[in-house]
Amino acid sequence: MIARRLRFSFFIALVSFALVRPALLHAAALETLIIENASGPISFEVEVMRTDAERQRGLMGRAYLPEKRGMLFDFGAPEDVRMWMKDTPLPLDIIFIRSDGTIARITKGEPFSTRVLPSGEPVLAVLELNGGTSAKLNIQPGNVVRHKLFGTAN
């Protein structure tokens, strides 16, 4: 009986690892990012995507994003950016950020949509958060994003 329970527990552990391992392989180191709005600072832990390959992969295939976590796409220089949600199962808030750290635009990304979401102006970065986070925390265009990428980190 004990041997059967141990085998079953081992099997469950292997299956759990197999399910979690792909997400761990794609996860980048976390960095702190702060958004300052009328209510004060809001802290997030973000993965920063710096290469073309990282930016192209983004959150594709991820079925879960913890609260107060996100992904920051660094484009290296201001440019007109176009995002989409292809192969992304999560609803996301897509936040376009100017090189001075101010939020230019916020749009909603619908799961699996191939609709193009333009920045509307040159931006240095895009922040993706769980869908509804911006409304819930009153994050708006004009708010300041503090992160070393923008030279605004505290």
N, C-alpha and C positions, 0 to 999 in steps of 0.2 A: 504494500500500500504506500509506504513512504517512498519507495523507489519510483513508483508511478507518479506521485506528486512532484518529485524532483525532476523527472523527465518532462512533465507538463510545464513546470515553472521554467525550466531551461528552454523549452520550445517557445513559450510566451516571450521570454527575454530575447531570443533570436529574432522572432518576428518583429518585436518592438524596435530592435536595433535596425533591422532591415528597412522599416518604415521611416525611421528618424534619420538614418545615415545620409540619404541624399540631401536633406535640408541642411545638415551640418556641413557637408562638403561645399555647398554653395554660399554659406553664410560668411560674411566678411567680419573683421574686427569691428566692434561697436565704438562709436565716438559720441560724445555728448553734443547736442544741438539744443539751443534755447530760442523760443519764440517769445518776444515781448509784445503783449497786447495791453489793452486798457486795464485789464485785471491784474497784470503783473507778468512775471516770467513763467513760462511753461517749458519744462525740461523733457527731452526725448532722447532715446538712445538710437542711433542710426548706423546703418551699414553705408559706407561710401563707395560708390561705383565710379572708378576713374578711367577705366579702359573701355574701348569700343565693345569688346566682348562682354565685359561686366554690365555695361549699360544696356546692351541688346538683350541680355538674359533677364536682368531686373528681377521682378517678383513673379515671373512666369512660372507656372506650375506649383506655386506655394499656396496651400489651402489655409494657412494660418499666419497671422502677424500679431504678436502680443501687443496689448495696449501700451501706449507711450513708446512704441518702437516704430521705426520707419526706414526708408531708404532714400539716400541723397545721391543724386546723379550729378557729378562734376563734369562739365563740358570743357573745362580748361580755359575758355575765353567766351565772352558774350556772343550769342548767336540766336537766330530764330530757331526754336525747338519745336518739334512735333512728336507727340507721344501717342501711344495706343495701348490697348489692353489685351491684345491677342494672347491667348493661352494663359491669361491671368484670372484665376477663379475668384479673387477677392474684389469687392467694391473698394475703390480707393479715392481719397482726396488727392488731387494732383496740384501741387503748389509751385508756381513758377517764380523764381527768385532772381532779382537783379544782382549785378556784381557788387553793389554797395550793401547787400543783405536785406533790402526791402522786398516785400512780397508784391509782385506785379499782378498776379492773377491766380485765382483758385477755380478749379473745375472738378467735376465729378467724373470718375472713370467707372464705367459699367463693366462687370465681368465679361470676359471673352470678346469684347467689342473690337472691331477693326476700324471704328470711326477715329479719324485723326483729330487730336486735341492740340491745337497750336498755342504757342506761348503768347502770340500777339505782339511781341516786341523782343529784342535781343535780351536773353537771360544767361546767367552764368551757371545756374543750377536748377534742378527740379527736386522737390521733396515729395515723396509718396507716403501718405499716412492711411490708416484704416478709414474707410468711408464713413462720413458723418463726424469725424473728429473735429474738423474745422468749425462746423456749426456748433457742436457741443461745447467747444472751448472758446468760442467767439474769436477765432483766428480770421483775420481779414486782410485784403490788400492794403499795403502801407505799413503793416506791422513789420518789425525788425527781427531778422533771424541772426542769432549770434552763433558763429562757428568759425573756426580758423580759416576755412575756405574763403570767407568774405572779409577777413581781417577784423572781425567784430567780436571775437571770443573774449570773454572776461578773464 
